[in-house]
Amino acid sequence: MTVTLTDIDPPSTTELLTEALLGPDHRREHGFWQRLISTEPFRRPAGGTPEERLDLAYDRLRILNQSLDSGARLAADPRALAALHAWLGPVDPALTTVAGIHYNLFLGSLLDHGCVVRRDLSDYLTMRRIGTFLCTEVAHGNNASAMETTATYDRERDGFVLHTPNAGAQKFMPNTSPAGGAKSGLVAARLVADGSDHGVRLFLVPLTDEAQALPGIRVRRLPARMGSPVDHCLTSFDRVFVARDALLESGEEGDSPGEFRTGPGDRRRRFLTSIGRVTPGRISMSACAAGSARATLAVAVRYGGHRLISGGRGKPLVPVNAHRSHHGPLASAMATVFAMSLLYRRAQERWEACTDAGGRTEAGRLVDVAKAWITWRAREVIVESRERCGAQALLENNGMTELVTGVEGAITAEGDNIALCVKVAADMLLAAEPGSESAPDRDPGTGDLTDPRFLGRLLASVQDIWFARARTRALRAPDSDSLGRWNAASGPALRGVEAFAYRQAAEAYAEARAALPEGAARDRMGELERLFAVEWVARNSGDLLAAGLLSGDQVDALPEFAEELIAAVAAHAPELADSFALPEELLADWPIAGAGYADAYDDSRGPWKTGPEATR
């Protein structure tokens, strides 16, 4: 018997880097979304008014839903939700917004409260009704637990009366208009029974039919938001009655008609349980921002490769990427984009792995910091990429302007970035101890700037330095002045949170590099890792020098070392961009991503078509 062995080619450098970026199971996790956005319904349309683009977003939402084997399975899978955001974000930010609200905040909350066994969800799974989520109020954003919308228990009718008591209590921003079809919402409201406040809970409320708001519900479109069109609205309730089963129960309520009770419990815990889907939402915002940054950077790298400019007097034309002034910022952006993608996955994996309360708290802190840091860095990368593509990237058909403004929404969505960082800063300030165990050798100059482990210890020391400053400043303020103490400490504490994010991203880099086999892929990852760390160390070199953690010679060497790494990363930028695994169909819809970008401006009646040039 003869057995023929078939050689299997080892994965390429690009394939290995893709696996490092997106995960070892990336074909299963991301393949569906890559294929979906490559199909005709998701190709970039030409022009369109804001209303037409909004209609398109909801049409695409239904096509997406029909493509799923189960909307409930998607809603129950945070990894799939994050992948949805990573791939739909660069294609259609409006679609990404309404899909995230429907599947994560709405359906996900229903599933988390056990509604799948007690309610008929078919209307929402088939999208006969689209789901939305009404939490934030005009006067209550990040302090949503202080909201004023009430749901008062009516004992005679055994249900609840929803009411908006003042202008500040109007629900702010959710997509509650009839655009896209009939809608229902989960409304966060303060439950009042027998005169007692039982905290903020969620209520399932029909909001509109296909044409208008339902009786007692007032929906007004907000002024247009910059960027992608979504039907953001103000929503209020005028004593709207809903049946008892509208309440997403916590298991403490009585079951008999006319009876309602809750134990004293913990109102904050109940509220956090009600909005538990915000954490997967923050992971999804990180994924969306990272995906959008990858797309714009890939386009900028491609454009810089085929946009030709002077190479010097008497010299032939060269790609604009040949100039350090152009490829330098893109190389730094490349190191940042890899860091964003790796940090998002690190936060996601930490959150999924934790089951105990303490671990969940720590993992949730990393999710919050990652969301803030990634969305802020995404804005920087997207703006830099737009600038490197010049005036053409200001045109809507080249796809970038929508993402420039879209990332602003991610910065505010699912918890404003500053508010998230302030909370983490306060928590870490209380818990922080000087990290002497992670500090590098105290003898300046003994570390090697080419050693990622030494750079990692420097990054840890930057975090320690800023939190030590925060503690020192807090201790100077009077004990009786809590706000004064916090104001004194918050500036350096927020810098400490930023340093924490850089440290976590650097650790994610180290893990990703170590997981790669010896060879070109590991070399590329190592160059990116060192560039990312060196640029952050350089920004903090004065503090590290003053603390005796760097020598004067090392500080002098940092700029040259950074330049060497920029050159190394820039030399492989096209290959690194290819590792983002963006479908060619997506890139084809952005004219500047192709070498024939000028063809987008061809004119059948131009003189080159009708004049002597046409016959040459």
Disulfide bonds with the S-S distance in Angstrom:
none
